[in-house]
Amino acid sequence: MAAKINLTFVQKLAKSLFDSSEAQERFSSALLGGEVSEKAVLWLAERPEVLPFVALPAAPWQPSFVDRVAADEKPGKDALHEQGAYYCLDLSSVFSATALSEIEWGDRSRIVLDACSAPGGKAICAWKMLQPSLLVCNEVIAKRAGALISNLKRCRISGSIVTRYDTRELCAAQPNVFPLVIVDAPCSGQSLIAKGDDSPGCFHPATINMNSNRQKRILANCATMTAPGGYLAYMTCTYARQENEAVVEWFLKKFPHFSSCEVHKLEAHRSALSDEPCYRLWPFDGWGAGAFVALLRNTQVGEPEALRMDLLHSNWQFQ
């Protein structure tokens, strides 16, 4: 894997993330090793007394309905998986979704939009954790939407619908509607390298810049859709500051009626790369290939607009 990667770009990335040469070396070694992967199982049915896999000690922030699974286990091949009893995902994804535990619904309607939803892991986490009355799973890419529908159907995620809009179209039709919008943003995918997967050009400055601009566009659209008092959760699976903390800082300047929220369960992983509360999982932390999350809140006061179901054309719906 290392032979396919521009090591100069990796070294520049490491220096931009860490001051000490020791931390830079730890990061580069974990990244280029290509073996950093932590499996997790999110239980949707009641957990059986005898598990069909070996569960490892939980991460400190891990929700009670998640099991950390030994690397050599294959939980996706068990009959319980096919029956929709649980959903398999990377432990780093669980880290990001844990930020949703900070959300306080109050008397607001429990409607959730996952704006970039496929393959569905964050949406399913939100459904299990928050029990929304409606879960709108949006995915603009047709092929990815098919995988999303398959996962929601297998797991029987009730009260969920799948839509296929660009966020620009959604925000024009549904302003100030959603008490929670999740943006698991398209990114350069640098953490895929730590898992041993391919992510061509993920360290190139042009790739990082392109993704940063797209992330800002999506976040801006989703800000319009976030109801007064509502939350906007921003997540990526990449390391570059330009796609993470810098995007959050840009967003808060452009939308000053939003503020960043502390996530108490993740305090040990607070990023040192920003004065705003943002949270990082690194590939050398021992909990997976890495992740970034920031929880933002619309501080405006007022009632949310009603969801326009007549303008929300679904590709699939589970009652």
C-alpha positions in Angstrom: 0.0 0.0 0.0 2.8 2.5 0.9 4.2 2.2 -2.6 1.0 3.7 -4.1 1.1 6.7 -1.8 3.0 9.9 -2.2 5.0 9.9 1.0 5.8 13.6 0.8 2.1 14.4 1.0 1.7 12.1 4.0 4.7 13.7 5.8 3.2 17.2 5.1 -0.1 16.0 6.5 1.5 14.6 9.6 3.4 17.9 10.2 0.2 19.9 9.8 -1.6 17.8 12.4 1.1 17.3 15.1 3.8 19.5 16.6 6.0 16.7 17.9 8.0 14.4 15.6 7.1 11.4 17.8 3.3 12.0 17.2 4.0 12.5 13.5 5.8 9.2 13.3 3.0 7.4 15.3 0.4 8.8 12.9 2.4 7.9 9.7 3.2 4.4 10.9 -0.4 3.7 11.8 -1.7 5.2 8.6 0.8 3.4 6.3 0.5 0.1 8.1 -2.9 -0.4 6.4 -4.2 -2.7 9.2 -6.1 -0.4 11.5 -9.6 -1.6 11.6 -12.1 -2.1 14.4 -15.4 -3.9 13.8 -18.5 -3.0 15.7 -22.0 -4.4 15.9 -25.0 -2.2 16.6 -27.8 -4.2 18.1 -31.3 -3.5 16.8 -33.0 -6.6 18.4 -32.5 -7.8 21.9 -28.9 -8.9 22.5 -28.9 -12.7 23.1 -27.2 -14.2 26.2 -24.8 -16.1 24.0 -23.2 -13.9 21.3 -22.4 -15.3 17.9 -19.0 -13.6 18.0 -16.3 -12.6 20.5 -17.0 -9.2 22.0 -14.0 -7.2 23.2 -13.9 -4.7 26.1 -15.9 -1.6 25.2 -14.4 1.8 24.3 -15.0 4.4 27.0 -17.5 6.3 24.8 -19.2 3.2 23.3 -23.0 3.1 23.6 -24.5 0.2 25.5 -26.3 -1.2 22.4 -22.9 -1.6 20.5 -20.4 -4.4 20.8 -16.8 -4.2 19.8 -15.9 -7.3 17.8 -12.6 -9.2 17.5 -10.8 -8.6 14.3 -10.9 -12.2 13.1 -14.7 -12.4 13.6 -17.1 -12.2 10.7 -20.4 -11.0 12.2 -21.8 -10.1 8.8 -22.0 -13.8 7.9 -24.2 -14.8 10.8 -27.9 -15.5 10.4 -28.8 -12.9 13.0 -27.2 -10.3 10.7 -29.3 -11.5 7.7 -32.4 -11.3 10.0 -31.7 -7.7 10.8 -30.9 -8.2 14.4 -27.8 -6.0 14.2 -25.9 -3.8 11.8 -22.2 -4.1 11.2 -20.0 -0.9 11.0 -16.6 0.5 11.8 -16.0 1.4 15.4 -14.8 4.8 14.2 -18.3 5.4 12.9 -19.7 4.7 16.3 -17.4 7.3 17.7 -18.8 10.0 15.4 -22.4 8.9 16.1 -21.8 9.1 19.9 -21.9 12.9 19.5 -25.7 12.5 19.0 -26.1 11.4 22.6 -25.6 15.1 23.5 -28.9 16.1 21.8 -31.8 17.3 23.9 -35.1 17.1 22.1 -37.2 19.1 24.5 -40.7 19.4 23.2 -39.6 19.6 19.5 -40.8 17.0 17.0 -38.4 14.2 16.6 -37.6 14.4 12.9 -34.1 13.6 11.7 -32.5 14.2 8.3 -29.4 12.3 7.3 -28.3 14.4 4.4 -25.6 12.1 2.9 -26.9 8.8 4.2 -25.6 5.8 2.3 -24.8 3.1 3.4 -26.9 4.0 6.4 -24.8 3.4 9.5 -25.1 6.9 11.0 -28.9 7.0 10.3 -29.3 3.6 12.0 -27.3 4.8 15.0 -29.5 7.9 15.2 -32.7 5.7 14.9 -31.5 3.4 17.7 -30.2 6.2 20.0 -32.8 8.9 19.5 -36.0 7.0 18.4 -37.2 9.7 15.9 -40.7 9.8 14.7 -39.4 10.2 11.2 -36.0 9.4 9.7 -35.3 11.0 6.3 -32.4 9.3 4.7 -31.2 11.3 1.7 -28.6 10.0 -0.8 -28.2 11.7 -4.2 -26.2 8.9 -5.9 -28.5 6.2 -7.2 -26.1 3.2 -6.7 -25.4 4.2 -3.1 -29.1 4.8 -2.5 -29.7 1.2 -3.4 -27.4 -0.1 -0.7 -29.0 2.3 1.8 -32.5 1.0 1.0 -31.2 -2.6 1.3 -29.8 -1.9 4.8 -32.8 -0.1 6.1 -35.1 -2.8 4.8 -33.1 -5.6 6.3 -32.9 -3.9 9.7 -36.6 -2.9 9.6 -36.0 0.7 10.4 -39.5 1.9 11.0 -40.6 5.4 10.2 -37.8 5.8 7.7 -37.9 7.1 4.1 -35.2 7.4 1.4 -35.0 10.4 -0.8 -32.5 11.3 -3.6 -32.0 15.1 -3.6 -29.0 17.4 -3.9 -29.0 19.3 -0.6 -29.6 22.5 -2.6 -33.0 21.2 -3.7 -33.8 20.0 -0.2 -33.0 23.3 1.5 -35.1 25.2 -1.0 -38.1 23.0 -0.3 -37.6 22.4 3.5 -36.2 25.5 5.3 -36.1 25.6 9.1 -37.7 22.2 9.4 -35.4 19.6 11.0 -34.5 19.5 14.7 -31.5 17.3 13.7 -29.5 17.2 10.5 -26.7 14.8 10.1 -24.0 15.5 7.6 -21.6 12.6 7.2 -19.9 14.5 4.5 -18.2 13.2 1.3 -14.5 13.5 2.0 -11.0 12.6 0.7 -11.3 9.3 2.7 -7.8 9.3 4.1 -8.8 6.8 6.8 -9.4 4.2 4.2 -5.7 3.9 3.7 -5.3 3.0 7.4 -7.7 0.1 6.8 -5.7 -1.1 3.8 -8.2 0.1 1.2 -7.6 2.3 -1.8 -8.4 6.0 -1.8 -6.7 7.4 -4.9 -5.3 10.9 -4.6 -6.6 11.3 -1.1 -3.6 13.2 0.2 -3.2 15.5 -2.9 -3.9 19.2 -2.0 -6.3 19.4 -5.0 -8.4 16.5 -3.7 -8.5 18.0 -0.2 -9.5 21.4 -1.5 -12.2 20.0 -3.8 -13.7 18.1 -0.9 -13.5 21.1 1.5 -15.4 23.3 -0.9 -18.1 20.6 -1.4 -18.4 20.1 2.4 -18.9 23.8 2.9 -21.7 23.8 0.2 -23.5 20.9 1.8 -23.2 22.3 5.3 -24.5 25.7 4.2 -27.5 24.1 2.6 -28.1 22.0 5.7 -27.9 25.1 7.9 -30.9 26.4 6.1 -32.8 23.2 6.9 -31.9 23.1 10.6 -34.8 24.3 12.7 -34.4 27.0 15.4 -32.9 25.4 18.4 -32.0 22.4 16.3 -28.7 20.5 15.8 -26.4 20.0 12.9 -23.9 17.1 13.3 -20.8 17.3 11.0 -18.7 14.1 10.5 -15.9 12.9 8.2 -13.6 9.9 7.9 -10.6 11.9 6.9 -7.7 13.6 8.7 -6.9 16.9 6.8 -7.7 19.9 8.9 -9.0 21.7 5.8 -11.9 19.2 5.7 -12.5 19.2 9.4 -11.8 22.0 11.9 -11.3 24.5 9.2 -14.8 23.7 7.7 -16.4 24.1 11.1 -14.6 27.5 11.7 -15.7 28.7 8.3 -19.2 27.6 9.0 -19.5 29.4 12.3 -18.3 32.6 10.7 -20.7 32.4 7.9 -23.6 31.3 10.1 -23.0 33.2 13.4 -26.4 32.1 14.8 -24.9 28.6 15.1 -22.6 27.6 18.0 -20.5 24.6 18.6 -21.5 22.2 21.4 -19.3 20.3 23.8 -19.7 16.5 23.7 -18.9 15.3 27.2 -18.5 11.6 26.3 -15.8 12.5 23.8 -13.9 15.1 25.9 -10.8 12.9 26.1 -10.7 13.1 22.3 -11.1 16.9 21.9 -9.1 18.2 19.0 -6.1 20.4 19.7 -6.4 21.9 16.2 -9.2 24.3 17.0 -10.5 26.5 19.8 -14.0 25.2 18.9 -15.1 21.9 20.4 -14.4 19.3 17.7 -13.5 15.7 18.3 -10.9 13.4 16.7 -10.2 9.7 16.7 -6.7 8.9 15.4 -5.6 5.7 13.8 -3.1 5.1 16.7 -5.8 5.5 19.4 -6.7 1.8 19.2 -10.4 2.3 18.3 -10.4 2.1 14.5 -9.0 4.0 11.5 -10.1 7.4 12.7 -13.0 9.9 12.5 -13.9 13.6 13.1 -17.1 15.0 14.5 -18.5 18.4 15.6 -22.0 19.1 16.9 -23.4 22.5 16.0 -26.6 24.1 17.3 -28.9 26.7 15.8 -29.3 29.3 18.6 -32.2 31.1 16.9 -35.5 31.0 18.9 -38.7 30.1 17.2 -40.9 27.3 16.0 -39.8 24.9 13.2 -41.6 25.0 9.9 -43.8 22.1 9.1 -42.3 19.4 7.0 -43.6 19.6 3.5 -44.3 15.9 2.8 -45.9 16.9 -0.6 -42.5 18.1 -1.6 -40.6 15.2 -0.2 -40.8 12.5 -2.9 -39.5 9.2 -1.5 -37.8 6.4 -3.3 -38.6 4.0 -0.5 -40.6 4.1 2.7 -40.8 1.8 5.8 -43.9 2.4 8.0 
